């Protein structure tokens, strides 16, 4: 960690002290964050000062500790991460809500309530979120008294009685969509209120693919944790596994060898390119431009085939292991990957001008689904969604984790915030990733690709922070007896990008919803957990 | 427009010819023969994600890319279960999707088939036995065939479809 880290912290601490908000520094902070304990009664007013000092909200989760419930929240400023935590008795698990200050906290608080029974007072929206009908309001799957295997095999009814927002008025009508959608995509429910063709309000209702990942993580060893992490959101297998691996390695004090780190970054950038290629094609397809869908689908397929040939899996599942990577890359592999990069650069350079100059594509994508910078900031949007709305944050540069701090990366940025800007942003990120891959392959050092880890001590914990193709992934892992996981919480960027869809769709027409949705491409699995 | 045509001309048809992925092509031809026989040349598939991590969906989507081009064998994906002959279900059946999966199946006309695609759907994945999952598609619906893989590759999916047609 460089010397210039946390330069803003003294000012924040003195601001909090002046406001009589007592803090105690936690010696066991989940590295690389610093952590502070807060009195439960101060919890609700803490975010006011954090926001005033320019801290971005980055996550909120909870865990059971010795019969009490601990709540943790993470904020970021200038690439440094701070965790605040407090405890409440399990008999009266009440504390203030962060949602009035940080709207992005809302769904995370509701998730924590559904799974652990926390009550966030004065929350502007305290409806259930992750819970449908698989367990009761008074039951909390992440508490220790809740059986991991659940309550037997009686059929679970469909969700009912969720109090959707209502829009009333003459000629206003409602369109319910999902959970089963028309295409080959993940399930979720969207509730539209429209007037003619114009969307007045959209509300997403997710949670349909809740698999209990956080509970399933309990008791796993490091290797088991990484297998699970790779399946949090199958399109981000590398990024989620890497974040979990970082948390594990920081906890057990392991140094991943340089070659292993470079190969991880190589895999992560390949994952980014594969997703960008597929989605650019799919966005064009949503407005009927099938030429691009076929061309980008072709390029994605070639990319995935190379993954299978060199890394053993088309979507790079289980390519990361604790301490490094599973598979080495030989000289022929390096040459093949370099040739791929040259070929792809040539291909996209011939394709992007076709997209840019297509009048019908411009008509449909420009000005559609505009997310203004201040809206994106308010919601805490991440990744290409934020960067297409003028928010210049990239974890690889601003937080700077190995091996990215040694690479020179391009950082494209757009301001318009519409669907077209998100497509352009992703197009330019393909070039940036190609540049990164080139540098990684040129500098790939000799040496081992992994080290063996000693199991983390009981009670230790770490954070993983990785820039996946959707943006910042934050993963918290705490270990218990025998180096087994006692808590895993992966915060996918989709927690903050999904709410953007409800905002940017306002005033657009219903038929533009698919393309607006695809331009955000939130992960359902990644937030349903 | 000129550039679009130029690109199309340059790339030509990439759909797997016999020599490049003989296995896929051979399976595909056999599949087409069976679809012609039993479904008058057209088999309609309704896909349902019942708790997948989205990897299965990405690979099922890939069946429609120009390399695999599943439709040339007479198989195509439909939006409405009322139009479907085959339910292609993925995921360990999250309890929150259980009823939606049942209703989708119930909405399909007879005769109908069910494939559980992927290790999760077949009850072998990372998510079995949790409080939030039924554990496998077969715990909820009568399953005609399971396709292994995490996720199954397009080739494995095609092989599975063929096995079902031959059953």
Interface residues (C-beta under 8 A of the other chain):
Chain A: X132 X133 X134 X135 X141 X146 X147 X148 X149 X150 X151 X153 X155 X156 X157 X158 X159 X179 X180 X182 X183 X184 X185 X186 X187 X207 X208 X209 X210 X211 X212 X213 X215 X216 X227 X228 X231 X232 X233 X234 X235 X237 X278 X291 X294 X295 X297 X298 X300 X301 X304 X308 X314 X315 X317 X350 X351 X353 X354 X357 X523 X524 X525 X528
Chain B: X3 X4 X7 X8 X11 X14 X47 X48 X49 X50 X51 X52 X53 X54 X55 X56 X57 X58 X59 X60 X61 X62 X64 X65 X66 X67 X77 X79 X91 X92 X94 X95 X96 X97 X98 X99 X100 X102 X103 X104 X125 X126 X127 X129 X130 X131 X132 X133 X134 X139 X140 X150 X151 X153
